[in-house]
Amino acid sequence: MGQDKPTNENVAKALQRLYGDKAAEVLRLYSGSTEEEVEQAATDLAGDRFIGFGTWKWSEMHSKTGRKPVYRYMYSRPRPAMRTEMGNVVAGLAGGGAKSNDSTAKTKPAPRGAVHSAEIEYALGNLATNRVYDWQPEDHEVSEIMQAFFANFIKTGDPNGLGLPTWSAVKTASPAPVMYIDVNTRLETEQTRERYLFLDQFLMK
């Protein structure tokens, strides 16, 4: 979007530049009515173009050609606010931060959901070693669940275990079960398959 506001008109112009005669189909798949919904739709497309589609394609191919079950998850727990003693430090990737003299840095909008790499310290159980963020009890709960899933999968090739939500494997050419890892960790059927099938057709020519 560059410096353009996320309005329907500006999004339509951006999609025309990116997708040409397929722009209308992309707008159908990534649509919104309010400015907030349009911004979220544009964020979804940006995320799919960055890593979402590639990860989906990888899991689809592995479920078709691999000899082991495939389990998909969506990590969606945002990091908490930074500790007050961090002062003028602003959040960075992978759990760190950097000092900033920019007076507007602290007023910038929070990330929409979990940023790329946010799950690393949760999965590895390293929250206590990162003094940048004000970790809450819910963060430790999410970390414990994620560690248990990962430990089970590493040991047996199956993330399921005692006290954890049941996690079904992907079935070839069907909407996939996806474990949403957050405070309310639960299994849901993917809602994005139509988007990825379109991107597959457009990007994998």
C-alpha positions as CSV (number, residue, x, y, z in Angstrom):
1,M,0.0,0.0,0.0
2,G,3.0,2.3,0.4
3,Q,1.7,5.6,2.0
4,D,-1.9,5.0,0.8
5,K,-4.6,4.5,3.3
6,P,-6.3,1.1,3.3
7,T,-9.5,2.1,1.5
8,N,-11.4,-0.1,-0.9
9,E,-10.3,2.3,-3.8
10,N,-6.6,2.2,-2.9
11,V,-6.6,-1.5,-2.3
12,A,-8.3,-2.1,-5.7
13,K,-5.6,0.1,-7.4
14,A,-2.8,-1.9,-5.7
15,L,-4.4,-5.2,-6.7
16,Q,-4.7,-4.1,-10.3
17,R,-1.0,-3.3,-10.3
18,L,-0.1,-6.7,-8.8
19,Y,-2.6,-9.0,-10.4
20,G,-3.9,-7.4,-13.6
21,D,-7.0,-9.1,-14.9
22,K,-7.1,-11.4,-11.8
23,A,-7.5,-8.4,-9.5
24,A,-11.3,-8.8,-9.1
25,E,-10.8,-12.4,-7.9
26,V,-8.2,-11.3,-5.4
27,L,-10.5,-8.6,-4.1
28,R,-13.3,-11.2,-3.7
29,L,-11.0,-13.4,-1.6
30,Y,-9.5,-10.6,0.4
31,S,-12.4,-8.2,1.0
32,G,-13.8,-6.0,3.7
33,S,-16.5,-3.4,4.2
34,T,-15.2,-1.1,6.9
35,E,-11.7,0.5,6.8
36,E,-10.6,-1.9,9.6
37,E,-11.8,-4.9,7.7
38,V,-10.1,-3.7,4.5
39,E,-6.9,-3.2,6.4
40,Q,-7.1,-6.7,7.8
41,A,-7.8,-8.1,4.4
42,A,-4.7,-6.3,3.0
43,T,-2.7,-7.6,5.9
44,D,-3.9,-11.1,5.2
45,L,-2.8,-10.9,1.6
46,A,0.6,-9.4,2.6
47,G,1.1,-12.2,5.1
48,D,0.1,-14.9,2.5
49,R,2.5,-13.4,0.0
50,F,5.3,-13.3,2.6
51,I,5.0,-16.7,4.2
52,G,1.5,-18.0,4.5
53,F,1.1,-19.4,1.0
54,G,4.6,-20.9,0.9
55,T,4.1,-22.7,4.2
56,W,0.7,-24.0,3.0
57,K,2.2,-25.2,-0.2
58,W,5.0,-27.0,1.6
59,S,2.5,-28.8,4.0
60,E,0.2,-29.7,1.0
61,M,3.0,-31.3,-0.9
62,H,4.4,-33.1,2.1
63,S,0.9,-34.5,2.9
64,K,0.8,-35.9,-0.7
65,T,4.3,-37.2,-1.1
66,G,5.6,-37.7,2.4
67,R,5.3,-40.9,4.4
68,K,4.4,-39.3,7.7
69,P,1.4,-37.4,9.0
70,V,1.4,-33.6,8.6
71,Y,0.1,-31.4,11.4
72,R,-0.7,-27.7,10.8
73,Y,-0.8,-24.9,13.3
74,M,-1.4,-21.2,13.4
75,Y,0.4,-19.4,16.2
76,S,-1.6,-16.3,17.2
77,R,-0.6,-15.1,20.7
78,P,0.9,-11.6,20.5
79,R,3.7,-10.7,22.8
80,P,2.6,-8.6,25.8
81,A,3.5,-5.0,26.4
82,M,7.1,-4.2,27.1
83,R,8.2,-3.7,30.7
84,T,8.0,-0.1,31.9
85,E,11.7,-0.1,32.8
86,M,12.6,-0.6,29.1
87,G,12.1,3.2,28.7
88,N,12.6,4.3,25.1
89,V,13.2,0.8,23.8
90,V,10.9,-0.3,21.0
91,A,10.0,-3.9,20.1
92,G,12.1,-5.7,17.6
93,L,11.9,-9.2,16.0
94,A,12.8,-12.4,17.8
95,G,11.9,-11.0,21.2
96,G,14.5,-8.2,21.4
97,G,14.3,-4.5,21.2
98,A,16.3,-1.4,20.2
99,K,16.6,2.1,21.7
100,S,14.8,4.8,19.8
101,N,14.9,8.6,20.0
102,D,11.7,8.8,17.9
103,S,9.1,10.4,20.1
104,T,6.3,8.8,18.0
105,A,7.7,5.2,18.3
106,K,5.7,4.5,21.5
107,T,2.4,5.7,19.9
108,K,2.7,3.6,16.7
109,P,-0.1,1.0,16.5
110,A,0.5,-2.4,18.0
111,P,1.1,-5.3,15.5
112,R,-2.1,-6.9,14.3
113,G,-1.7,-10.3,16.0
114,A,1.5,-12.2,16.5
115,V,4.5,-11.0,14.5
116,H,6.8,-13.3,12.6
117,S,9.1,-15.1,15.0
118,A,7.0,-14.3,18.1
119,E,6.5,-18.0,18.8
120,I,10.1,-19.0,19.2
121,E,10.6,-18.2,22.9
122,Y,7.2,-19.7,23.7
123,A,8.0,-23.0,21.9
124,L,11.5,-23.2,23.6
125,G,10.3,-22.2,27.0
126,N,12.6,-19.1,27.2
127,L,10.1,-16.5,28.4
128,A,11.8,-16.1,31.8
129,T,15.2,-15.3,30.1
130,N,13.7,-12.4,28.0
131,R,13.3,-9.4,30.3
132,V,12.1,-7.1,27.5
133,Y,8.4,-8.1,27.8
134,D,6.0,-8.1,30.7
135,W,5.0,-11.8,30.5
136,Q,1.6,-12.7,31.9
137,P,0.4,-16.0,33.4
138,E,-1.4,-16.6,30.1
139,D,1.9,-16.3,28.2
140,H,3.4,-19.1,30.3
141,E,0.2,-21.2,29.8
142,V,0.6,-20.9,26.0
143,S,4.3,-21.7,26.3
144,E,3.6,-24.9,28.3
145,I,1.0,-26.1,25.8
146,M,3.3,-25.4,22.8
147,Q,6.3,-27.1,24.5
148,A,4.2,-30.1,25.2
149,F,3.0,-30.3,21.5
150,F,6.6,-29.9,20.2
151,A,8.1,-32.4,22.7
152,N,5.5,-35.1,21.8
153,F,6.1,-34.5,18.1
154,I,9.8,-34.7,18.4
155,K,9.6,-37.9,20.4
156,T,6.9,-39.8,18.5
157,G,6.0,-37.8,15.3
158,D,2.6,-37.1,16.8
159,P,1.9,-33.9,18.9
160,N,-1.0,-35.4,20.8
161,G,-0.7,-36.2,24.4
162,L,-2.3,-36.2,27.8
163,G,-4.0,-33.0,28.8
164,L,-3.7,-31.4,25.3
165,P,-6.4,-30.5,22.8
166,T,-6.7,-33.3,20.2
167,W,-4.8,-32.5,17.0
168,S,-5.8,-34.2,13.8
169,A,-3.4,-34.7,10.9
170,V,-3.9,-33.2,7.4
171,K,-5.8,-35.2,4.9
172,T,-4.8,-34.9,1.2
173,A,-6.8,-32.5,-0.9
174,S,-9.3,-31.6,1.9
175,P,-9.7,-28.6,4.1
176,A,-7.0,-29.1,6.8
177,P,-7.5,-29.1,10.5
178,V,-5.4,-26.3,12.0
179,M,-4.4,-26.0,15.7
180,Y,-4.7,-22.4,16.7
181,I,-2.2,-21.9,19.5
182,D,-3.2,-19.0,21.8
183,V,-4.7,-18.6,25.2
184,N,-7.7,-20.5,23.8
185,T,-5.8,-23.2,22.0
186,R,-8.3,-25.2,19.8
187,L,-8.5,-27.2,16.6
188,E,-10.5,-25.6,13.7
189,T,-10.9,-26.3,10.0
190,E,-8.9,-24.0,7.8
191,Q,-10.8,-21.1,6.3
192,T,-8.1,-20.0,3.9
193,R,-7.9,-22.8,1.4
194,E,-9.7,-21.0,-1.4
195,R,-7.2,-18.1,-1.1
196,Y,-4.2,-20.5,-1.3
197,L,-5.7,-22.4,-4.2
198,F,-5.9,-19.2,-6.1
199,L,-2.4,-18.1,-5.2
200,D,-1.2,-21.6,-6.2
201,Q,-2.7,-21.1,-9.7
202,F,-1.4,-17.6,-10.0
203,L,2.1,-18.0,-8.5
204,M,3.0,-21.5,-9.5
205,K,2.6,-21.2,-13.3
